[in-house]
C-alpha cells in the first residue's frame, strides 16, 4: 500500500489519521512560507478558497490525491516530498506534538480546549506544555496502578490463561526457536546452553555483588552485558536467572505502558523460561508416557529436567490440558496463608474478592496448600483428597523456602482424574467449605468465647497496603540506582 493509498484507506485509527493530516499540513505550510508564498497565492494557484487551504494546513481536513498533486505543482516540489513522514524542522515537530496532545485525553480531562498555535508562541513555551502534559500522564498512570487496579489486571490475565488452558503456542514456539538457534540437542537444558543463548543474543554474563536492590538482573543494551547477582551461582541453578533476564529481549518487549502490560510481560517471560528449561517437544511425550503408566508425578518432572518444584508444577499446568486432556489447578500459598499465585480450569472454587481476584486472599485451612505446612515429613510430597462444595479434588503439594519465607506449591485435579497420578492411594482427607464463613475464617466458638475480649494483637501491616504499586514503567525500580549502577560498571 502506498502513502497515497494510506490517505484514502478505510479508517482504522482516528488518532493516527489525524496525525498524518497534521504532518502533511505542516509540511505544506513550511514549503509555502519557504518560497515566500502567501496562503491566498497558493489558494489561487490551486483554484481553491483560502479557507480550504487553511484547514488543510492545520490538519483539520484531509486532502485528496488530486489536491495534493496540485499543491505539489504550485510549490514546485514532488508528491513524495509532501508525504514524507518527518516534519521539516524542530518547530514543526513541537507544534505537531502539541496539537496531537490537545486532541488527547489529558487535555480533555483538564477541560483545556484546543487552541491555535501562533507564530509568536515561543518554542520554550511549547516544550514546557509538552513536558507538563507528559508529567501529568505519568502521574495519572502511577495513581491508576493501585492495588485494586493491579488485582483487576491480574484477573483479566488469569481469565486469558484459563481460556487457553494456560498453554501459549506462540511462546512454546519461541522457546523451540531459541533452542534450535543454539543447536540444543533436546531434553534438559544445561548451564552452558543458557550461556550459549546469552551469547547468541549478543550478551556476556557479569555476576556482581552490587546489583540494585530493586532488580533481579540488569541488561546493558548499549554494551551487551547482562548483570546478575553474584549470589546466584552459589544458590545452585543459575539457568533460571539468566533465562528470565533474557526473556523480554527474546520476546521483543518494549517499555510497558500500563501495569497490565507490565504484568503480562512478566508472565510471558516466566512462561518462556519454563518452556526453555522444560521443552514441550520433549516433556509432552514424557508426561504422556507417565499417564499411560498411571504414574504422573510432579517430582519426576522436576527431577527429569533439574528444575524447581514450582517450575515443574507450572509447566505441568501448561501441558496437562493440551497434551493429557486433564484439567488442573495450581496454588502457591505463603506460610501466612495468603495466596500469591493461582490458576485453574477444573472448576475448583478458589476464594475471591468482589473483583474476582484470588491472589491476596486467605487460603482455606483445610486445603492441602495449608495442611502441608504442618506435615513433619518435608522430604516426600504430601497428598490429600479434599471434599468441597464443587466436588472432591486431589492435590499434591510441597513446601519450598525463599527470601520471602516458606511457600507451599500444590497441583490438583478432579477426583475422576486422580487415577493417572502417583499418590492416589493416600488416606489423607479434608473437608473445605470456605464459601461458608464458619469453615475456617472464624475461630471455633469455644475459643472465641474465651478470648474475644481478652486479646489485642499489634498488627504487622504489609508495606504495600497504602502504597501504589508502580512508580514509573517498571514497578518498584529506583531508576537513579539503576543508572548509577550502569554508569559505574560501563566499560571505560
N, C-alpha and C positions, 0 to 999 in steps of 0.2 A: 504494500500500500504506500503510495507516495504522499508527500506533505500536502499536496493539493487534495488528494482523496481524504486525508485525515480531517481537513476543514469541513468537509461535507458528509462525513460518515454519520451513521445513526448515533445519537448522543448516548454515551455510556458513563460519563463522569462530568457533571456540570462544572465542577470546580476546575477540572483540567481544561475543558473547552474555554472557560473564561480566561484562564491563564494564557492559553495560546493566542487568543484575541488581543489580550493586553500586550504581549510581546510583539506581535505583528504591528499593532497600532503605534507602539513607541518607536519601532524601527522606521515606520513611515514618517513619523513626525521628525525624527532625528535627521533622516535623509533630506527631508524637505527644508528644514532650517539650515542644514549644512550647505545647501545650494542657494540660500538667501531667498527662498520662495515663500510667499505668504499662503495662508490657508485658502484665501479667496482665489489666488492664482492657480493653485493646484486643483481646486474645485472646478474652475473654468476649463482647465486643460482636460479634465476627465468627463466634463459635462454633467456634473452633479452639484447640488446645493452645498454651500459651505457647512451648513449644519449637519449634513450627512457625513461629510469628511471628518468633521469634529467628533462625531460619535464613533467612527472607525478608529481614529487616533487614540481615543480614550478607552477603547476596548469594549464599548457598550454595544457595538454592532459588529457582527461577524461578516467580513467582506466576501463576496462571491468571487469565483475564479476570474470572471471577465473583468470585474472591477480591479482586482489585484494586477492583472496584466496591463490595464490602462494606467494605473498608478505607476507601475514599474517603468512604462514607456515615458510618462511625463517626468519622472525623476531621473531618467537616463540610467537606469540600472536594470538588473535582471530579476525575474520572479524568484529565483533561488535566494537572491540577496534579501528579499523581503521575508522569506520563510525560514531564515536561519533561526535556530533556537535561542542563541545567546544574544542579549542586548548589546548595543554598541559601546556603552561606557558605564562607569560606576554609577553615575547619577540615574541613568535609566534603570539599572538594577535595583537601586534603592526605591525608586518610585513604583516599580512593578511589585516589589516585595511588599511595600506598604499598602498598595491597592489590593493585593491579594489578602493581606491581613485584615483590611477593613471589611472584606466580604466574609470573613470567617466568624466563628462562634465567639471568640474572645471579645471583639469589638461589639458584637451584638449583645452579648451578655452584660456589658458595661453600659449599654444604651448610647454608644457613640455612633452617630450616623456617618456614613461615608462622605468624605468632603474632597473637593478638588485640590490637587497638589499644585500650587502655583510655582512659577519660576523663582519667585522671591523667597520661597521656603528654603532655608539653609540645609546643606547636606547633613550637618551635625544634628539638626532637629529631626530629620528623617531617621538617622541612626539611633537617636535617643528613643523615638517612638517604637522602632522595631525592637530595641533592646528591652524596653518596658513590656512590650507585648510578649516577648519570649519568656521573660521572667514571670509574668502573670500566668502563662500557660504551665510553666514548670511548677509553680506553687499550687496551681489548681490540680495538676496531676498528683502532686505529693499529698494534698489534702484528700483526694479521692481514694487513695490507696490505704484506706483504713482497714482494721481487722475485718470489718463487715464486708468491705469490697474484696478483700483477699479471700474470704470464705465463699463469696459469690463466684469469683473467678475459679476457685477450686472445684466448686460444684459443677460448673459448666464443663470443666476439663474432665472430671470424672464421668459425667454423662457421655462425653465423646468416647472415652475409653470403654465404657460399657457397651455402647452401640457397635464398637469394633471388636468386642471380645478381648480388649486390651492387646490387640495384635495390629501393628502398623507395618504394612507390607513395604512401604517406601523406606522405612528405617531399617528393616531387615535387609533390603537390597543394598542400601548404602553401606551397611556393615559388611556384606558379602563383597562389594566392590573394593572396599579399602583393604580387606584381607587378600583379595586377589592381586591387588596392586603391589603388595609386598611378598607375593609368592608364598602365602601361608599354605601349608600342605593339608590343612584340615584338622579338626579335633581341637584340644585345648590350646590356648594362646600362651606363649611364653613371654617372659620379660623382654627377651631380645626382640620378639615380634612387636611389642609395644614401642620399643626404641626405634625399630625399623619404620613403624608408622609415623613417628615423630619426624624422623629424618626424611621420609617420603614427602611430608608436608612442609619441609624446609626449616625444621626447628631442632636445635640442640637442647638437651636437658641440663638444667642447672639446679642443684639442690643447695638451698641457702638457709641459714639459721634465722634470718630476719624478715621473713615473708610478712607483709602487712597482716595484722591480726584479723582484719575483716575479710580476708581472702583465703581460699584453699589453694589457689595457684594464680600465677600472673603470666600472661603471654605477651612478650615484647614483639609486636608485629613488625616494628621497624628493623630490629636487629636479628630476628629469627631465633629468639631464645625463649624457652619455657621454664619458668621458675617454679619450683616446688619446695615444700618444707623439707629440711634435712632430716626430719624425724620420720619421714615416710618410709624409706628403706628399712629402718630399724623396726618398724611395726610389722614387717613381713611382706605383704603383697603391694608392690608399688605400681602394678599394672593399672589398677583401677584409677588411681590418682592421675596417672599420665593420660589415660584414655578419656577420663572426664574433662581434663583440661583441654584436650584436643577436640572434644565432641562438637562444640559450637563452630570451630574452624572447619571441620569436615562437613558440617551441615550448612555452612554459609550464613550463620545467624548474623543479623545486624543489630545495632543498639536497640533494645526493646523500647517501644513507645508507650507501654502501659504495664501494669502489674500482671494483667492476664497474659500478655505476650511474654513477659519475663518468666512466669510460671510455666507456660507452655514450652519455652526453650529449655528450661531446666529439666522438665520431664523428658523431652526429646533427647537431651544429652545423656541422661541416665539410662534411657532405653537403649540408645545406640551403644553405650558402654557395655551393657549386658549382652547385647546382640553380638558384639565383637568377642567378648570373653566366652560366651556360650553360643556358638554359631548355630543358626537354625538348621542348616543343611545337615549338620552332624547330630545336634541334640534331638531333633524331631524323631529320627529313627531310633535313637537311644530310648526315648520315652515310649515310643510305640512298641518296642520290644518288651519294655518293662510292663506295659499294660497287658500284652499278650500273656506274660507270665504271672499276671496279677501281683506284681511286685513293684509298683511305683513307690519311690521314696525320694523325698527332697534331699535327704542326706546323701543318697547315692549320686544324685545330680550334682550336688555340691562337691563331693569328692572326685567325681569324674573330671571336673573342669577346674579344680583347685580354686574355687571362689568362696565367698562368704555364704552363710546360710541365707541371709537376706537376699543376696543376688540370685541364688538358686531359686528361692521362693518366688521372686519377681519374674524370673524367666519362665518358671512353670506356669504362672498366670498368663504370660504372653503366648505360650504354645499349647496349653491344655485344651482350650475350647476349639481352636483352629485345627489342631492335629490329632487330638484324642477324643473330641466330642464330649468333653467333660466341663460343665460349668463349675466355677470355683469362686472362693472369696479369700481375701488376704487382709491381714491386720498387723500393724505394728503398734504396740502399746507401751508407753513409758511405765516405769515402775510405780509412778504416782497414780496409774490407772487411766491416764489421758491417751486417747487415740491420736497417733501422729500421722499414720498413713492408712489408707483403706481402699479396697477395691472389691467389687462383687458383681457377678452376673448370674448368681444362683438363687436370687430372691431371699437371701438371708436378711433379717431385719436388723440393720445396724441402728444404734441411737443417732438421732439427727436433730439439729436445731430448726428454727422456723424457716431458714433459707434452704434447708436440705443438706447442710454441711455436717459431715461426720467427724472430720478432724477437729480436735479440740474437745470432743465430748468424752464423758467418762464411760469406759467400757464396763459392762456388767461384771460383777464379782464372780458370777457363776460360770462365765465363759472360760474356755481353755486359755485364752490370752491372759487372763488374770490368775487363774488357778496355778498355772505353770510356775509362777514366781515362788510359790510355797513348796514346790517339789524339791526334796533333798538331792535327788539324782540329777546332776547337771551335765552328765556325760551323754546319756541317752535321750532321745526325743520323748516328749510327753504326748500321749494320745488320749482323746476324750470324745464321747458322744454327748451332745447337749440337746435336750428337748426344748424347743422354742415355740412361740405362737405360730411360726411359719413351718413347723415340721422339725424333724430331727436332723442334726448336722454332726459330722465327724470332723475333727481337727487334729492336726499335728503341729506341735509348737516347740520352740527353743528360746532360751534367754541368751542374748548377746550383750556385751558391755561396750560402752564408748565413753568419750569425754563428757557426754551429757547424762550419764547414768546408765542403768540397765534398761533394756527394751526386750519385750517378747516379740517374736515374729512367728505368725501362725498362718497356715494354709488349711482351708476347709472345703468340704464338698457335701452335697446332699446324701442322705442315708443310702439311696439306691446306687450311688457311685462309689461307695466305700469298698465294694468288692474288688476294686482294682489296686488297692493300696496295702502296703505293709503297715501293720499296726491296727488292722480292722478287728483283731481279736480282743482288743482291750476291754476290760471290765469297768473302766472309769466312766461314770455317768454324771451328768449335771442337768439341772432344770433352770432355765432362764425365762423370766417373764419381765424383762426390763421395760416393756411398754407399760407395765403396771408399776406404779411408784413403789409399792411395798416390796418389790422384788429385792432390791438391794440399795436403792438410793436413800431410803430412810433406815435409821438404826432400828434394830429389834425393839419392840415395845418395852420389854423389861429394862434394857439398857437406857432407853430414852427416858423412862420414868425416873430412873435412879440418878441420871447425870444431866438432864436437860437444863436445869438452872444452877448447876454446880461446876460449870466449866467455862473458861474464856480463853480460847486459843489466840495466839499472836500470829496472824495470818502472814504467810510468806507470799507476798504479791509478785506475780510474774512481771518481769521487767518490761514486757511488751504490752501490758494491759492498757496503758493510756497512750502509748506511742503509735504513730502511724508507721506502717511497715517500711516502705521505701523512702529514701532520701536521695532522689536522683534516679538515673536509669537503672542502676544496679543496686538493689536494696541493701542497705547496711554497709556499703563500701565507702570508706573515707578516701575521697579522691586525692586529697592532699598527701596522705600517707602513700597512696598508690603511686603518684607521680614522683614523689621524693625517692621512693624505693627504686623506680625505674631509672631515675637520673643517677642515683648512687651506683647502680650496677651496670649502666650502659658502658659499652667498650669505649676506650679513650679515642 
